[in-house]
Amino acid sequence: MIDITKHPNDPRGNRLTTEIRLPTPLVDVFEFFSDANNLEEITPPWLHFSVQTPAPIDMKRGTLIDYRLRLHGVPIRWRTKITAWEPPYRFVDE
């Protein structure tokens, strides 16, 4: 399930929510997706995606992670902040 909704009370604008059901133990799925470097594994190679924050990243609430990619030749950099950290159930990066 993928849901993109406009939240009128959220100053950040649109919010992307996704859900995937996997026949794998929750702890294994959480471990994979909470490792920022695995984003390089699941991002299409033509985006030239890379994590700029040196590994290992100490994942916890407040952790900042820097990324880089190229879209149509245009370099894009951004930073996410871990705003919720509740292993092995969920984490939020904004």
C-alpha positions as CSV (number, residue, x, y, z in Angstrom):
1,M,0.0,0.0,0.0
2,I,1.3,3.5,-0.9
3,D,-0.6,6.5,0.3
4,I,0.3,10.1,-0.4
5,T,-2.0,12.5,1.5
6,K,-2.2,16.2,2.2
7,H,-2.2,16.9,5.9
8,P,-3.8,20.4,6.4
9,N,-2.5,20.7,9.9
10,D,1.1,19.6,9.0
11,P,3.3,22.5,7.9
12,R,5.5,20.1,6.0
13,G,2.8,19.5,3.4
14,N,2.4,16.1,1.9
15,R,3.1,12.8,3.6
16,L,4.1,9.6,1.9
17,T,3.0,6.4,3.8
18,T,3.9,3.0,2.6
19,E,3.2,-0.5,3.8
20,I,4.7,-3.8,2.7
21,R,3.9,-7.2,4.1
22,L,6.8,-9.6,4.1
23,P,6.9,-13.3,5.3
24,T,10.0,-12.6,7.4
25,P,10.4,-12.1,11.2
26,L,9.8,-8.5,12.2
27,V,13.2,-8.2,13.9
28,D,15.0,-9.1,10.6
29,V,12.9,-6.6,8.6
30,F,13.5,-3.9,11.1
31,E,17.3,-4.6,11.1
32,F,17.5,-4.3,7.3
33,F,15.4,-1.1,6.9
34,S,16.9,0.6,9.9
35,D,20.4,0.3,8.4
36,A,20.7,3.5,6.2
37,N,23.4,1.9,4.1
38,N,20.9,-0.7,2.9
39,L,19.2,2.1,1.0
40,E,22.0,1.9,-1.5
41,E,21.1,-1.7,-2.1
42,I,17.4,-1.0,-2.9
43,T,17.8,2.3,-4.8
44,P,18.0,2.0,-8.6
45,P,21.7,2.3,-9.7
46,W,20.9,5.1,-12.2
47,L,20.2,7.4,-9.3
48,H,23.9,7.1,-8.1
49,F,22.5,7.1,-4.5
50,S,25.0,7.1,-1.6
51,V,24.9,7.6,2.2
52,Q,27.3,10.4,3.1
53,T,27.3,9.8,6.9
54,P,30.2,7.5,7.8
55,A,29.4,4.0,9.0
56,P,28.6,2.7,11.4
57,I,25.7,5.0,12.1
58,D,24.5,5.0,15.7
59,M,20.7,4.8,15.1
60,K,18.6,6.5,17.8
61,R,16.2,9.4,18.2
62,G,17.9,12.5,17.0
63,T,20.4,10.9,14.6
64,L,21.1,12.9,11.5
65,I,22.0,11.1,8.2
66,D,23.2,12.7,5.0
67,Y,22.6,11.4,1.5
68,R,23.5,12.2,-2.1
69,L,22.1,11.2,-5.5
70,R,21.9,12.4,-9.0
71,L,18.6,12.9,-10.8
72,H,18.8,13.6,-14.6
73,G,22.4,14.7,-13.9
74,V,21.4,17.2,-11.1
75,P,23.1,16.5,-7.8
76,I,20.7,16.3,-4.8
77,R,21.8,16.3,-1.2
78,W,19.5,15.9,1.8
79,R,19.6,15.2,5.5
80,T,17.1,13.1,7.5
81,K,16.6,13.1,11.2
82,I,15.4,10.0,13.2
83,T,12.4,11.4,15.1
84,A,11.2,8.1,16.5
85,W,13.2,5.0,17.4
86,E,11.3,2.0,18.7
87,P,13.1,-1.2,17.8
88,P,12.0,-3.6,16.5
89,Y,8.6,-2.1,15.7
90,R,9.2,1.3,14.0
91,F,11.4,4.2,13.3
92,V,10.6,7.6,11.6
93,D,13.0,9.6,9.5
94,E,12.1,13.1,8.4
